Amino acid sequence: MARKERNERRSAVERMERALAEEDGARGRARWLAGAGIGLGALVVAPVAGTLAWSRWGVDHEAHLPAAIDAERREIQSPIAGRIAYYADDTGRERPLVLIHSVNAGASAYEMRPLFEFFRGRRPVYAPDLPGFGFSERTNRTYSPEMYAAAVLDLLHEINAGTRGGADVVALSLGSEFAARAAIERPELIHSLAVISPTGMMSRMQTVQVGQGPYRAISFPLWGQALYDLLVTRASLRYFLARSFTREPDAGLLEYAYATTHQPGARYAPLYFVSGLLFTPNTIDRLYSRVTQPALVIYDRDAYTRFDALPQLLDERPNWRATRITPTCGLPHFERLSDTARALSAFWSEAVVAQR
């Protein structure tokens, strides 16, 4: 009997020891899981925190910004678009020429510099920095296609385009949509419209208007600046710009893109662009087909848009022409300036004859 009691006590002690061991193991696993969770969280948080810190203290947001074009820089105050800076050379005697740059992270009047330099002295030439870019106002406000069209119209008023027979307007990429909108609203101010690699000609299908959700997400104050800073590193700018050249991207354009993206307020307009809010849905029917002035499309290949609907536009609207300058990838006036200038000059000659 004594032996049986000893065995039962021994078994009870062994069960208790196993229970304690299992409890210790459970606590150990819980501690390990908690530690692993903290570790994984740190792996996620650390890069984010590092990026925010880099953006806050490691990025120069007040880089030196030289003139985009070696010409007089003037300013006007637009009731809708705010302060607009533009480059001017009044020495030519022909019809005024207005050059509208595109919209992207590193946009500025520099994008139209080759055409400005080519035609200055022959024609009065004007090239604005659109709102949110270059030396124009870069405040935190709502940017929209209507604002950009208003900026174009205010510049045309400023140079008295209406009393000079209207201006010949040349616009690049998304700037083409703003210029077309301006041409529809005030046709007497625009004699002709030429668009280089225009957006909005990929399809005639009705597209859905983009809501504010994507913009609110990427522009949230905590990380909006950091996201923009990642977008405009030298490596990133070079990657995106290289897609618009058949060879090495223009060094001056790349350097200026870096300088203009590292200014106070530089992120505001580009984040509207990235979120899709600056595009007009169903552009062919809402804008391009309503242009009544002589109009020209200069195009070839473009990594950021296509021209699938262009043949139909040309068939339906006899005031539209098209010239393909090849091989180019969206910036023919940088890679084939003479061909681009020749195409424009021929178009303007035809436009003058057509309107007589």
N, C-alpha and C positions, 0 to 999 in steps of 0.2 A: 504493500500500500504506500509506504514511504517513497519507494522508487517511482510509483505512478504519479504521486504528487510532484516529485522533483521534475519528472518529464513534462507534466502539464505546465509548471512554472517556467521551465526552459522554453517551451513552445510559445507561451504568452510573451515572454521577453523577446524571442526572435520575431514574433509578429509585430510587436511594438517597434523594434529596431527597423524592420522593413518599412513600416508605415512612416516612421520618421525619415528614413532614407528617401522614400518616394516623395514625401512632403518637401524635403530639401531639394530633390531633383526638380520638382515642379517650380519651386521658388527660383532655382537656378535657370530653368528654361524661361521663366517669366522675365527674369533680369536680363537674360541674353536677348530675348525678343525685344524688350524695351530698349536695350542698348543698340540692337541692330536697327530698330526703327529710328532712333535718334541719329544713328550713323547715316542711314539712307536719307533722312531729312536734311542732314548737314550737307550731303553730297548734292542735293537739289538746291538748297538755299545758298550754299557758299558761292557757286557761280553767279547766281542772281545778285546776291549782295555784292560780289566782286564787280559785276558789270555796272551796278548802280553807283558804286564808289568810283569806279573808273570814269564813268560819265560825269560824275559830280566834280571830281578833283583832278582827273587825268587828261581831260579833253579841253583844248583851248576853244572856247566859244566866242572869242573876240579876235579872230585872226585878221591880219592886215588884208584889206580888200582893195586892190587897185582898180582903176577904171577898166571896164570890159573892152572899151573901144577908145582909141586915141582921138577923141572929139569932144566938143563942148557938151557938158552934162547940165541939163536943165531940169526943173521940177514944176509940176502943176499940182493943184489940190483938187481932187475929184470928190464931189459930194457923196458918192457911193463907194468908190475904190480907195479913197484916202490919198495919201501923198504918192505921186507917181514920178519916178525919175526917168529921163530919156536922153539919149545921145542925139545930137543934131549937127548937120552940116548943110547950111543953106546955100552953098556956093553954086550949085547947079541951076540951070534955067528951065529945065523941062518940068513935067508933071511931078508932084511930090511922091516919094517912095517911102512907104512905111513897112518896117520889118518886125514881125511878131514872133518871138521865140516860143519854144514848146514849154510844157510843164513836166517837170520830173524833180527828183531830189536835188540835182545840181543845176537847175535851169537858170539862165540869165541872158542878157542881150549879147553875151559873147557868142552864143550859138548862131547869131546872124552876122557876126563880124566879117566873114569873108565877103558877103554880098554888100555890106556897108562900105567896105574898103574899095570894092570893085567899082561901085556906081557913084561914090562921092566925087564931087567936082563936075560930073555929068548931069546929075539930078540932085535936087534937094532930098536928103536922106534922113530918116528919123527911125530910131530903134529904142523902144521902151524896155525897161525892166518891169515885167508884169507885177501886180501886187503880190507881196510875199516873197519877192526875189530881188537879188542885186541890191541896188540902193533905194528901192521903193519901200513903202511901209510894210513892216513885217509883224504887225500886232496880232494878238490872239483874238480873232474874230471869225465870223462865218465867211468862208471862201466858196464861191459858186460860179457856174458858167455865166450867170447874169452879171455878176460883179466884173468878171474879166471882159465881157462884151462892153460894159459901161466904161471900163478903162480905155479900151480901144477907141470908143466913140469920143471920149473926153480928149484924147490926144489928137484925134482928127479935127475936133473943134479948135483946139489950141493952135494948130498949124494952119487954120483957115482953109481946110481942104475943100469945103463947099464952094468957096469963091475962086478956087483954083482949078475947077473942073473935076474935082474929086481926086483922091489919091489912088495910086496903084499899091495894093496891099499884098505882101508876100508873108505867108504864115507857115510855121513848121509844126508838124505832128498835132498834138492836142490844141495848140494855138490856132489851128485851122478851124476848129469848131467855134472858137470865140470870134474869130474874124468873120466867119459865115453868119453868125448870129448878128454881128454888127452890120454887115452888109444888108441883111434883111430889114433890120430896124430903121436904118437911115441910109437908103440906097444912094441918095444924092452926095454922100460924103465919100463913097468908094466907087472909083471908075472901073476897076477890075480887081479880081481876086485870084491870086496864084497860091496854091497849097502844096507844100513839099512833104511827102510821106504822111498824108493826113490820117488821123484816126477817124473811126466812124464809117469806114467803107468796107468792113469785113463782111457784113450781111445786111439785108433789108429786114430781117426778122425783128419783130417787136421784142425789146429787151425789158427786163424788170428794173424799175428804178431802185437804186441802192438806198437802203435805209441808213439811219445814223448809228446803228449798232456797231458795225466794224470800226467806224471812226472813234466812237467812245471807248472801245476796247483798246485800240492802239495808242490813243492820245491820253489815256489816264495819267494824271499828273505824277503818280509815283514812278511810272516806268516809261512814259512817252518820250522823254528826252533821251533816255538810254537806248530805246529801240531805234530812234532816229540816228543816234551816234553810231550804232552798229551798221546802219544802212549806208552811212557816208564815210566810212573809213577809206583810205586811199585804195586798198585792195578791192573793196566793194565797188567804188566808183569806177575803177579801171575795168573791172569785170563787166559791168553794165554798159559802159561806154564802148568797150571793145566790140560788142555785138553790133554796133552801128557803123563799123568800119570794116573794109575788106582787108586792111592791113593794120599796122599799129595805130592806136587812137591818137588823135592830135594832142601833142604834149601840152600846148598852151591851154586848150580846152579842158583837159584833165586837171591841170594845176588850178585853173580858175574855178572849176567845179568844186574842188576841195576848199578853196578859200571862201567861196560864197555860201557853202553849206556849214561853215563854222562861224556864224554870226549870231548875235542875239536875235531870238525869234525865228531863226531859220527853219525850225521844224514845222511851224504851224501850217503853212500852205501845202508843203509836200505830203503831210499826213492826210490831208483832205484828198489829195491826188491818189495816194496809195490805197485809201479806202474806197475809191471809185466814185466819189461824190462830184467830181468835176467833169464827168462825161455825160453827154446828152443821149438818152436812149433813143433808138430808131433814128439815128442821125441823118441818114439819107433823106427820109421823108420830112423830118422836122426841120432840117437845116439846108443841106446841100441842094436838094431839088427846088428849094424856094429862092435860091440865089438867082437874080435876074441879070446881073452884070456878066460880062465876059469872064470866064473862069477856066483855070488851067490846073491840072494835077501833074506834078512831077514825082515820079516814083520809080522804084525797082524792087529789090528785096528789102524786107524790114523785119527784124526779129521780134518787134513788138506789135505789129499789126499786119493785116492783109488787105487786099484790094479786090475781093471776090465780087463785090457789087458794083465796081467801077464800070464794066462794060454796059450794064443795064442803065446806069446813070447817063453815060454818053449817048446811048440810043434814045433815051427819053428827053434829054435836055440838050438842045442844039447849042446852047451858049457855053457848054462845057467842052474842053479839049483835054488831051492827055499826052504827055511826053515821057517816055521811059529812058532814063539815063543809066547805063549799065557799064561795068559792074559797080554797084553801090549798095549800101545797106541802111539807108535812112538819112544820111547826111551828104547828099551829092554835092552840095556847095562847098564842102570841105575836101572831098576827094576828086571831084571833077568840076572845079569852079568855072572854067571856060565854057564847058558844055552847058552847065546850068544857066550861066549868064546869057549865053546865046539863045537858049530856049525861051528865057524870059523876054529878051529883047524882041524876038520874033513874035511872041504872043502879044506883047504890047503894041507892036506895029499893026497886027491884025485887029486888035481891039479898037484902035483908033479908026481904022477903015470901017469896021463894022458899025460904029456909032455915028458915022457921018450921014 
